[in-house]
Amino acid sequence: MTHPRPGQVRAYPFAAPDRLHLDPTYRRLQAEEPLVRVSLPYGEPAWLATRHADVRFVLGDPRFSRAAGVGRDEPRITPRQIEGGILSMDPPDHTRLRRLVAKAFTARRVEHLRPRTRQFADELLTDMIDKGPPADLVSQFATPLPVRVICELLGVPFVDRDRFHVWSEAIVSTTSLPPDQIQNYLDNLRGYIAGLVAQRRARPTDDLLGAMVRARDEDQDRLSETELVQLAAGLLAAGHETTVTQLPNLVYVLLTHPEQLAILRARPQLVPTAVEELMRFIPLGVGSSFARYATEDTHVGEVLVRAGEPVIGSLSAANRDPDVFANPDDLDLTRQDNPHLGFGHGVHHCLGAQLARMELQVALDAILHHLPRLQFAVPESQLRWKSGMIVRGLREMPVVWG
Protein backbone atom coordinates (compact mmCIF):
# COMPACT_ATOMS: atom_id res chain seq x y z
CA MET A 1 0.00 0.00 0.00
CA THR A 2 1.31 3.46 -0.90
CA HIS A 3 0.77 6.09 1.75
CA PRO A 4 -0.41 9.53 0.59
CA ARG A 5 2.35 12.03 0.02
CA PRO A 6 2.50 14.42 3.00
CA GLY A 7 1.76 18.05 2.27
CA GLN A 8 3.50 19.65 5.28
CA VAL A 9 7.14 20.63 4.81
CA ARG A 10 9.07 20.88 8.07
CA ALA A 11 12.11 23.09 8.64
CA TYR A 12 15.22 20.96 9.10
CA PRO A 13 17.32 20.52 11.20
CA PHE A 14 14.47 20.63 13.69
CA ALA A 15 16.41 22.54 16.36
CA ALA A 16 19.90 23.74 17.18
CA PRO A 17 22.16 20.90 18.37
CA ASP A 18 22.14 20.36 22.13
CA ARG A 19 25.43 18.75 23.08
CA LEU A 20 25.10 15.08 22.08
CA HIS A 21 21.35 14.78 22.64
CA LEU A 22 19.28 13.42 19.75
CA ASP A 23 16.23 15.53 18.97
CA PRO A 24 13.10 13.61 20.12
CA THR A 25 11.35 14.66 16.89
CA TYR A 26 13.15 11.81 15.13
CA ARG A 27 11.50 9.17 17.31
CA ARG A 28 8.04 10.63 16.69
CA LEU A 29 8.69 10.63 12.94
CA GLN A 30 9.92 7.04 12.98
CA ALA A 31 6.62 6.02 14.54
CA GLU A 32 4.26 8.29 12.62
CA GLU A 33 5.88 9.61 9.42
CA PRO A 34 9.19 7.88 8.68
CA LEU A 35 9.58 9.66 5.33
CA VAL A 36 8.81 13.36 5.70
CA ARG A 37 9.17 16.43 3.51
CA VAL A 38 11.73 18.91 4.87
CA SER A 39 13.23 22.25 3.91
CA LEU A 40 16.89 22.79 4.77
CA PRO A 41 18.53 26.23 5.19
CA TYR A 42 19.78 26.03 1.59
CA GLY A 43 18.68 24.24 -1.55
CA GLU A 44 15.49 22.61 -2.68
CA PRO A 45 13.07 20.66 -0.42
CA ALA A 46 13.81 16.98 0.18
CA TRP A 47 12.48 13.82 1.71
CA LEU A 48 14.00 12.90 5.08
CA ALA A 49 14.32 9.21 5.98
CA THR A 50 14.58 8.35 9.69
CA ARG A 51 14.13 4.58 9.96
CA HIS A 52 17.17 2.33 9.78
CA ALA A 53 15.78 0.25 6.90
CA ASP A 54 14.85 3.31 4.83
CA VAL A 55 18.15 5.13 5.39
CA ARG A 56 20.11 1.99 4.54
CA PHE A 57 17.99 1.48 1.43
CA VAL A 58 18.52 5.02 0.12
CA LEU A 59 22.26 4.86 0.76
CA GLY A 60 22.66 1.49 -0.90
CA ASP A 61 20.21 1.29 -3.79
CA PRO A 62 21.64 2.35 -7.18
CA ARG A 63 18.35 4.05 -8.03
CA PHE A 64 19.42 6.83 -5.68
CA SER A 65 22.22 8.86 -7.21
CA ARG A 66 24.75 11.37 -5.93
CA ALA A 67 25.85 12.33 -9.44
CA ALA A 68 22.28 13.37 -10.34
CA GLY A 69 22.66 16.24 -7.89
CA VAL A 70 25.45 17.89 -9.89
CA GLY A 71 24.06 21.13 -11.28
CA ARG A 72 21.06 21.00 -8.92
CA ASP A 73 20.45 23.23 -5.92
CA GLU A 74 21.07 20.39 -3.50
CA PRO A 75 19.39 20.48 -0.06
CA ARG A 76 22.06 21.29 2.51
CA ILE A 77 22.84 23.12 5.75
CA THR A 78 25.86 24.94 4.31
CA PRO A 79 25.78 28.01 2.04
CA ARG A 80 28.24 26.39 -0.35
CA GLN A 81 27.68 23.25 -2.37
CA ILE A 82 30.00 20.27 -2.59
CA GLU A 83 32.47 21.02 -5.36
CA GLY A 84 32.34 17.77 -7.29
CA GLY A 85 34.93 15.15 -6.48
CA ILE A 86 34.39 11.58 -5.33
CA LEU A 87 31.49 12.48 -3.02
CA SER A 88 29.45 13.63 -6.01
CA MET A 89 30.12 10.57 -8.17
CA ASP A 90 28.32 7.32 -8.88
CA PRO A 91 29.88 4.13 -10.24
CA PRO A 92 31.78 3.59 -12.46
CA ASP A 93 33.56 6.95 -11.96
CA HIS A 94 33.30 6.64 -8.19
CA THR A 95 34.65 3.07 -8.35
CA ARG A 96 37.58 4.19 -10.51
CA LEU A 97 38.77 6.71 -7.93
CA ARG A 98 37.98 4.67 -4.86
CA ARG A 99 40.00 1.70 -6.10
CA LEU A 100 43.10 3.87 -6.31
CA VAL A 101 43.18 4.42 -2.57
CA ALA A 102 41.13 1.56 -1.12
CA LYS A 103 44.19 -0.68 -0.71
CA ALA A 104 45.66 1.81 1.75
CA PHE A 105 42.65 1.39 4.04
CA THR A 106 42.30 -2.39 4.11
CA ALA A 107 42.04 -4.10 7.48
CA ARG A 108 45.54 -5.57 7.03
CA ARG A 109 47.15 -2.21 6.20
CA VAL A 110 45.35 -0.52 9.08
CA GLU A 111 46.41 -3.22 11.54
CA HIS A 112 49.97 -2.67 10.37
CA LEU A 113 49.59 0.92 11.59
CA ARG A 114 48.20 -0.08 15.00
CA PRO A 115 51.54 -0.43 16.89
CA ARG A 116 52.75 2.91 15.51
CA THR A 117 49.43 4.55 16.46
CA ARG A 118 49.74 3.15 19.99
CA GLN A 119 53.26 4.54 20.18
CA PHE A 120 51.97 7.99 19.21
CA ALA A 121 49.15 7.73 21.77
CA ASP A 122 51.49 6.67 24.57
CA GLU A 123 53.89 9.52 23.78
CA LEU A 124 51.14 12.14 23.76
CA LEU A 125 49.57 10.96 27.01
CA THR A 126 52.96 10.62 28.74
CA ASP A 127 53.80 14.17 27.71
CA MET A 128 50.42 15.38 28.96
CA ILE A 129 50.91 13.62 32.31
CA ASP A 130 54.43 15.01 32.67
CA LYS A 131 53.13 18.56 32.20
CA GLY A 132 50.54 17.92 34.89
CA PRO A 133 46.83 18.60 35.24
CA PRO A 134 44.67 20.27 34.20
CA ALA A 135 45.12 19.45 30.53
CA ASP A 136 43.04 19.93 27.41
CA LEU A 137 42.36 16.49 25.98
CA VAL A 138 41.31 18.02 22.65
CA SER A 139 44.45 19.99 21.82
CA GLN A 140 46.96 17.79 23.64
CA PHE A 141 45.74 14.37 22.55
CA ALA A 142 42.62 14.09 20.37
CA THR A 143 43.90 16.49 17.71
CA PRO A 144 47.55 15.49 17.23
CA LEU A 145 46.91 11.72 17.28
CA PRO A 146 44.72 11.39 14.13
CA VAL A 147 46.73 14.12 12.40
CA ARG A 148 49.95 12.21 12.95
CA VAL A 149 48.44 8.93 11.73
CA ILE A 150 47.05 10.38 8.50
CA CYS A 151 50.39 12.11 7.89
CA GLU A 152 52.12 8.76 8.27
CA LEU A 153 49.73 7.08 5.85
CA LEU A 154 49.67 9.75 3.16
CA GLY A 155 53.26 10.91 3.49
CA VAL A 156 52.45 14.48 4.54
CA PRO A 157 55.00 16.28 6.75
CA PHE A 158 53.74 16.35 10.35
CA VAL A 159 55.53 19.67 10.86
CA ASP A 160 52.89 21.25 8.59
CA ARG A 161 50.01 20.08 10.82
CA ASP A 162 49.05 23.50 12.15
CA ARG A 163 48.57 24.83 8.65
CA PHE A 164 46.53 22.06 7.07
CA HIS A 165 44.49 21.38 10.22
CA VAL A 166 43.26 24.97 10.16
CA TRP A 167 42.48 24.74 6.44
CA SER A 168 40.60 21.48 7.00
CA GLU A 169 37.94 23.29 9.01
CA ALA A 170 36.56 24.44 5.66
CA ILE A 171 35.42 20.84 5.07
CA VAL A 172 33.19 20.72 8.17
CA SER A 173 32.14 24.37 8.48
CA THR A 174 28.57 25.52 7.98
CA THR A 175 28.63 29.02 9.45
CA SER A 176 31.77 28.90 11.63
CA LEU A 177 33.69 30.49 8.75
CA PRO A 178 32.54 33.12 6.23
CA PRO A 179 32.20 31.85 2.63
CA ASP A 180 35.24 33.74 1.36
CA GLN A 181 37.42 32.28 4.12
CA ILE A 182 36.14 28.77 3.40
CA GLN A 183 37.14 29.18 -0.24
CA ASN A 184 40.50 30.61 0.79
CA TYR A 185 41.15 27.64 3.08
CA LEU A 186 40.14 25.16 0.36
CA ASP A 187 42.43 26.90 -2.13
CA ASN A 188 45.28 26.81 0.39
CA LEU A 189 44.73 23.12 1.11
CA ARG A 190 44.67 22.18 -2.57
CA GLY A 191 47.66 24.37 -3.33
CA TYR A 192 49.56 22.69 -0.52
CA ILE A 193 48.70 19.24 -1.91
CA ALA A 194 49.67 20.33 -5.43
CA GLY A 195 53.09 21.27 -4.04
CA LEU A 196 53.50 17.83 -2.47
CA VAL A 197 52.47 16.23 -5.77
CA ALA A 198 55.22 18.18 -7.54
CA GLN A 199 57.72 16.96 -4.93
CA ARG A 200 56.66 13.34 -5.52
CA ARG A 201 57.24 13.73 -9.24
CA ALA A 202 60.75 15.03 -8.59
CA ARG A 203 61.48 12.48 -5.84
CA PRO A 204 59.14 9.43 -5.92
CA THR A 205 58.09 7.93 -2.58
CA ASP A 206 56.39 4.73 -1.39
CA ASP A 207 53.63 6.44 0.61
CA LEU A 208 49.99 6.73 -0.48
CA LEU A 209 50.46 10.12 -2.09
CA GLY A 210 53.42 8.81 -4.07
CA ALA A 211 51.33 5.86 -5.26
CA MET A 212 48.56 8.21 -6.38
CA VAL A 213 51.02 10.33 -8.33
CA ARG A 214 52.38 7.23 -10.06
CA ALA A 215 48.86 6.12 -10.94
CA ARG A 216 48.19 9.52 -12.47
CA ASP A 217 51.43 9.67 -14.45
CA GLU A 218 51.46 6.07 -15.67
CA ASP A 219 47.82 5.91 -16.76
CA GLN A 220 46.20 9.32 -17.15
CA ASP A 221 42.85 7.74 -18.04
CA ARG A 222 42.54 6.59 -14.43
CA LEU A 223 43.07 9.92 -12.69
CA SER A 224 43.11 13.52 -13.87
CA GLU A 225 45.38 16.09 -12.22
CA THR A 226 42.38 17.85 -10.68
CA GLU A 227 41.02 14.55 -9.35
CA LEU A 228 44.43 13.70 -7.91
CA VAL A 229 44.67 16.95 -5.96
CA GLN A 230 41.02 16.93 -4.83
CA LEU A 231 41.17 13.30 -3.73
CA ALA A 232 44.42 13.71 -1.78
CA ALA A 233 43.20 16.92 -0.14
CA GLY A 234 39.96 15.21 0.84
CA LEU A 235 41.82 12.25 2.31
CA LEU A 236 44.07 14.53 4.34
CA ALA A 237 41.21 16.65 5.68
CA ALA A 238 38.52 14.01 6.19
CA GLY A 239 41.13 11.46 7.29
CA HIS A 240 41.65 13.30 10.56
CA GLU A 241 38.95 15.96 11.04
CA THR A 242 36.04 13.74 12.08
CA THR A 243 38.22 11.57 14.34
CA VAL A 244 39.59 14.70 16.01
CA THR A 245 35.98 15.57 16.86
CA GLN A 246 34.69 12.09 17.64
CA LEU A 247 37.42 11.03 20.06
CA PRO A 248 36.55 13.67 22.70
CA ASN A 249 32.88 12.79 22.15
CA LEU A 250 33.64 9.20 23.15
CA VAL A 251 35.38 10.34 26.31
CA TYR A 252 32.59 12.81 27.12
CA VAL A 253 29.92 10.10 26.84
CA LEU A 254 31.90 7.71 29.02
CA LEU A 255 32.49 10.34 31.71
CA THR A 256 28.79 11.19 31.72
CA HIS A 257 27.84 7.49 31.93
CA PRO A 258 30.02 6.41 34.88
CA GLU A 259 28.35 3.02 35.26
CA GLN A 260 29.32 2.11 31.69
CA LEU A 261 32.81 3.53 32.14
CA ALA A 262 33.21 1.32 35.22
CA ILE A 263 32.35 -1.74 33.10
CA LEU A 264 34.97 -0.75 30.53
CA ARG A 265 37.63 -0.10 33.15
CA ALA A 266 36.96 -3.54 34.64
CA ARG A 267 36.88 -5.21 31.21
CA PRO A 268 39.18 -3.31 28.84
CA GLN A 269 38.91 -6.18 26.35
CA LEU A 270 35.51 -4.68 25.52
CA VAL A 271 37.12 -1.64 23.85
CA PRO A 272 36.34 -2.72 20.25
CA THR A 273 32.71 -3.45 21.15
CA ALA A 274 32.53 -0.20 23.10
CA VAL A 275 33.75 1.83 20.13
CA GLU A 276 30.99 0.37 17.94
CA GLU A 277 28.35 1.18 20.55
CA LEU A 278 29.67 4.70 21.02
CA MET A 279 29.61 5.22 17.24
CA ARG A 280 25.97 4.13 17.27
CA PHE A 281 24.99 6.17 20.31
CA ILE A 282 26.65 9.50 19.43
CA PRO A 283 24.73 11.69 16.95
CA LEU A 284 27.88 13.09 15.36
CA GLY A 285 26.22 14.89 12.46
CA VAL A 286 24.19 18.03 12.99
CA GLY A 287 22.01 17.18 10.00
CA SER A 288 21.84 14.28 7.59
CA SER A 289 23.65 12.47 4.81
CA PHE A 290 24.22 14.13 1.44
CA ALA A 291 21.18 14.08 -0.81
CA ARG A 292 20.58 11.16 -3.13
CA TYR A 293 18.32 11.77 -6.14
CA ALA A 294 15.83 9.16 -7.30
CA THR A 295 16.56 8.23 -10.90
CA GLU A 296 13.13 6.60 -11.27
CA ASP A 297 9.92 6.41 -9.25
CA THR A 298 10.88 4.32 -6.23
CA HIS A 299 9.11 3.33 -3.03
CA VAL A 300 10.95 4.13 0.20
CA GLY A 301 9.02 2.20 2.77
CA GLU A 302 5.39 2.90 1.91
CA VAL A 303 5.95 6.30 0.28
CA LEU A 304 6.53 6.78 -3.44
CA VAL A 305 9.48 9.04 -4.23
CA ARG A 306 9.22 10.46 -7.73
CA ALA A 307 12.12 10.47 -10.18
CA GLY A 308 14.25 13.59 -9.67
CA GLU A 309 13.33 14.10 -6.03
CA PRO A 310 16.15 14.23 -3.43
CA VAL A 311 16.19 12.10 -0.30
CA ILE A 312 18.39 12.68 2.74
CA GLY A 313 18.81 10.21 5.59
CA SER A 314 19.49 10.75 9.27
CA LEU A 315 22.21 8.32 10.29
CA SER A 316 21.77 9.37 13.91
CA ALA A 317 18.05 8.59 13.89
CA ALA A 318 18.65 5.29 12.12
CA ASN A 319 21.12 4.34 14.85
CA ARG A 320 18.38 4.80 17.46
CA ASP A 321 15.68 2.87 15.61
CA PRO A 322 13.81 0.70 18.16
CA ASP A 323 12.95 -1.78 15.40
CA VAL A 324 16.66 -2.59 15.08
CA PHE A 325 18.24 -1.81 18.46
CA ALA A 326 16.91 -2.95 21.81
CA ASN A 327 16.64 -0.02 24.23
CA PRO A 328 18.15 2.28 21.56
CA ASP A 329 18.51 5.31 23.81
CA ASP A 330 20.57 3.38 26.36
CA LEU A 331 24.35 3.19 26.12
CA ASP A 332 25.31 -0.47 26.42
CA LEU A 333 29.01 -1.15 25.92
CA THR A 334 28.35 -4.90 25.89
CA ARG A 335 25.88 -4.66 22.96
CA GLN A 336 26.69 -7.41 20.45
CA ASP A 337 24.15 -7.05 17.64
CA ASN A 338 25.08 -3.59 16.40
CA PRO A 339 24.49 -2.90 12.67
CA HIS A 340 24.94 0.85 13.12
CA LEU A 341 25.31 3.25 10.21
CA GLY A 342 27.90 5.47 11.87
CA PHE A 343 30.19 5.11 8.85
CA GLY A 344 27.39 5.25 6.30
CA HIS A 345 26.47 2.49 3.88
CA GLY A 346 26.70 1.59 0.21
CA VAL A 347 29.28 2.74 -2.31
CA HIS A 348 29.94 5.91 -0.31
CA HIS A 349 30.56 4.02 2.94
CA CYS A 350 33.37 5.85 4.73
CA LEU A 351 36.64 4.91 3.03
CA GLY A 352 38.55 5.42 6.28
CA ALA A 353 36.16 3.47 8.52
CA GLN A 354 38.76 0.82 9.42
CA LEU A 355 41.34 3.51 10.13
CA ALA A 356 38.95 5.48 12.34
CA ARG A 357 37.95 2.34 14.24
CA MET A 358 41.57 1.46 14.89
CA GLU A 359 42.46 4.98 16.03
CA LEU A 360 39.47 5.20 18.39
CA GLN A 361 40.22 1.76 19.83
CA VAL A 362 43.88 2.59 20.40
CA ALA A 363 43.11 6.00 21.87
CA LEU A 364 40.46 4.68 24.24
CA ASP A 365 42.63 1.79 25.39
CA ALA A 366 45.58 4.14 25.97
CA ILE A 367 43.42 6.53 28.01
CA LEU A 368 42.15 3.67 30.17
CA HIS A 369 45.74 2.56 30.75
CA HIS A 370 47.39 5.93 31.40
CA LEU A 371 44.50 7.84 32.98
CA PRO A 372 42.43 5.37 35.05
CA ARG A 373 40.95 8.18 37.18
CA LEU A 374 40.23 10.66 34.40
CA GLN A 375 37.52 13.24 35.07
CA PHE A 376 36.41 16.67 33.94
CA ALA A 377 38.38 19.58 35.39
CA VAL A 378 35.27 21.79 35.26
CA PRO A 379 31.55 21.09 35.78
CA GLU A 380 30.07 19.36 32.73
CA SER A 381 27.70 22.29 32.22
CA GLN A 382 30.69 24.61 31.66
CA LEU A 383 32.16 22.66 28.74
CA ARG A 384 32.17 24.65 25.48
CA TRP A 385 30.79 23.07 22.32
CA LYS A 386 31.60 23.84 18.70
CA SER A 387 29.01 25.68 16.65
CA GLY A 388 28.50 26.42 12.98
CA MET A 389 29.85 23.03 11.90
CA ILE A 390 28.36 19.92 10.34
CA VAL A 391 29.57 17.81 13.28
CA ARG A 392 29.03 18.06 17.03
CA GLY A 393 32.01 18.23 19.32
CA LEU A 394 33.82 19.99 22.12
CA ARG A 395 36.08 22.99 21.59
CA GLU A 396 38.19 21.84 24.48
CA MET A 397 37.95 19.27 27.27
CA PRO A 398 39.74 20.30 30.47
CA VAL A 399 40.56 17.15 32.43
CA VAL A 400 42.36 16.00 35.56
CA TRP A 401 43.36 12.50 36.58
CA GLY A 402 44.54 12.63 40.18
Secondary structure, 3 states (H helix, E strand, C coil): CCCCCCCCEEECCCCCCECCECCCHHHHHHHHCCEEEEECCECCCEEEECCHHHHHHHHHCCCEECHHHCCCCCCECCCCCCCCCHHHCCCCHHHHHHHHHHHHHCHHHHHHHHHHHHHHHHHHHHHHHHHCCCEEHHHHHHCHHHHHHHHHHHCCCHHHHHHHHHHHHHHHECCCCCHHHHHHHHHHHHHHHHHHHHHHHHCCCCCHHHHHHHHHHHCCCCCCHHHHHHHHHHHHHHHHHHHHHHHHHHHHHHHCCHHHHHHHHHCHHHHHHHHHHHHHHCCCECCCCCCEEECCCEEECCEEECCCCEEEECHHHHCCCCCCCCCCCCCCCCCCCCCCCCCCCHHHCCCCHHHHHHHHHHHHHHHHHHCCCCEECCCHHHCCECCCECECCECCCEEECC
